Amino acid sequence: MMLYLLTNPRTTLAGTMELNYRQIAFEIGHSVESAVCIIRRLDEKHKVIMLSEETNEILIRNWYKYNWSGGSPKVLTSVKTVVKWIKNEDF
């Protein structure tokens, strides 16, 4: 699941993505219940993501460590643009 979250095309440059359990379950080949359980475990037990069911968003903690190569100014400008779209203020 973590590999899916890090590599799927809907994850933004800020490490967030819209939460859609049915789509995630379909794409990883699990049931919806299993996908919900795994995502909640990644949030509550392992603390590698932050889950907001109020805004239907996931934030991948330390996403930049896995996906940024050097932090070029162009990438940082794009991240600042994407951050404006995040609905959850805690993220």
C-alpha positions as CSV (number, residue, x, y, z in Angstrom):
1,M,0.0,0.0,0.0
2,M,2.8,2.4,0.8
3,L,4.4,1.8,-2.6
4,Y,1.1,2.5,-4.2
5,L,0.7,5.7,-2.3
6,L,4.2,6.9,-3.2
7,T,3.9,6.0,-6.9
8,N,0.3,6.5,-8.1
9,P,-0.3,9.4,-10.5
10,R,-2.9,11.1,-8.3
11,T,-0.3,12.0,-5.6
12,T,0.6,15.6,-5.8
13,L,4.0,17.2,-5.5
14,A,3.2,18.0,-1.9
15,G,2.6,14.4,-1.1
16,T,-1.2,14.6,-0.8
17,M,-3.9,12.8,-2.6
18,E,-7.7,12.6,-2.7
19,L,-9.0,9.6,-0.7
20,N,-11.2,7.2,-2.7
21,Y,-11.3,3.8,-1.0
22,R,-13.0,2.0,-3.9
23,Q,-10.5,3.2,-6.5
24,I,-7.5,2.4,-4.3
25,A,-8.9,-1.1,-3.5
26,F,-9.5,-1.8,-7.2
27,E,-6.0,-0.6,-8.2
28,I,-4.2,-2.7,-5.6
29,G,-6.4,-5.7,-6.0
30,H,-7.9,-5.8,-2.4
31,S,-11.4,-5.4,-1.0
32,V,-12.6,-2.0,0.1
33,E,-12.6,-3.2,3.7
34,S,-9.0,-4.3,3.4
35,A,-7.9,-1.0,1.8
36,V,-9.6,1.0,4.6
37,C,-7.9,-1.2,7.3
38,I,-4.5,-0.9,5.7
39,I,-4.8,2.9,5.3
40,R,-6.0,3.4,8.8
41,R,-3.1,1.2,10.1
42,L,-0.6,3.3,8.2
43,D,-2.0,6.4,9.9
44,E,-2.7,5.2,13.4
45,K,0.0,2.6,14.1
46,H,2.9,3.2,11.7
47,K,2.5,7.0,11.4
48,V,3.7,7.2,7.8
49,I,0.7,9.0,6.5
50,M,-1.9,11.4,7.9
51,L,-5.5,10.6,7.1
52,S,-8.3,13.1,7.0
53,E,-11.7,11.5,6.4
54,E,-13.4,14.9,6.8
55,T,-11.7,16.3,3.7
56,N,-11.0,13.0,2.0
57,E,-7.3,13.5,1.8
58,I,-4.1,11.6,2.6
59,L,-0.8,13.2,3.4
60,I,2.3,11.0,3.0
61,R,4.8,12.0,5.6
62,N,8.3,12.6,4.4
63,W,7.1,12.2,0.8
64,Y,9.8,14.6,-0.4
65,K,12.5,12.2,0.8
66,Y,11.3,9.6,-1.6
67,N,10.4,11.7,-4.6
68,W,12.4,14.9,-4.8
69,S,15.8,15.0,-6.4
70,G,17.7,18.0,-5.0
71,G,14.7,20.4,-4.6
72,S,15.2,22.5,-7.7
73,P,13.6,26.0,-7.6
74,K,11.1,24.9,-10.3
75,V,9.9,22.0,-8.2
76,L,9.6,24.2,-5.1
77,T,7.5,26.7,-7.0
78,S,5.2,23.9,-8.2
79,V,4.9,22.6,-4.6
80,K,3.9,26.0,-3.4
81,T,1.2,26.1,-6.0
82,V,-0.1,22.6,-5.1
83,V,-0.2,23.4,-1.4
84,K,-2.9,26.0,-2.0
85,W,-5.3,23.1,-3.0
86,I,-4.9,21.2,0.2
87,K,-8.2,21.4,2.1
88,N,-7.0,20.1,5.6
89,E,-5.3,22.9,7.5
90,D,-3.3,20.4,9.6
91,F,-1.5,19.1,6.6
